[in-house]
């Protein structure tokens, strides 16, 4: 189900389910991240549910911090996982049975208008040895195969020419990084929550992909 207009990067609260038809094939990316074969096989047949809780934590000395908490459940025998993100670009550690120990950073980024007059996410690329095509993909300029892309939606309700989430994760043991931009894209004339991601190994192997979610209902 497409995301309603009230659901934005500033309000992702709700229940979601992974849309495998609109998402990139997961197995090659998960293999690059050294996810075990049995987990990859279970993921292939599982339905993945995400409950998102987004809120602000007040501070007496700085601006309030935006928090996004994820509770993931699934079929096919995959265990529940939880993740808490703070959009302050500070490194935090997260560990689960699927991806192992990961050092993660997250932040909100605003739009930067390119030479074509289109506002795209303005962020500092963190993936080591990334080429220009990777940056163009994450910004929504091209698809993973290099074709021109419709890119992320910039809506009138967005502040300062657009708003996105930029994340960077590193797994030192398995030797990979994952950089993502979260926003909304149009598929079949409907609006969906989408994450563009590039996974890079320490050997320089990389893959670009997209994760798309169906909106199910507002949070209880």
Secondary structure, DSSP 8 states (H G I E B T S, - for coil): ----TT-BTTB--EEEEE-TTTS--HHHHHHHTT--HHHHHHHHH--EEEEEEEEEE--SSS--EEEEEEEEEESTT---EEEEEETT---EEEEETTTEEEEEEEEEEEEEE-TTS-EEE-----STT--HHHHHHHHTSB-TTS-B-------TTSGGG-EEEEEEEEETTTTEEEEEEEEEEEETTEEEEEEEEEEEETTS-EEEEEEEEEEEE---
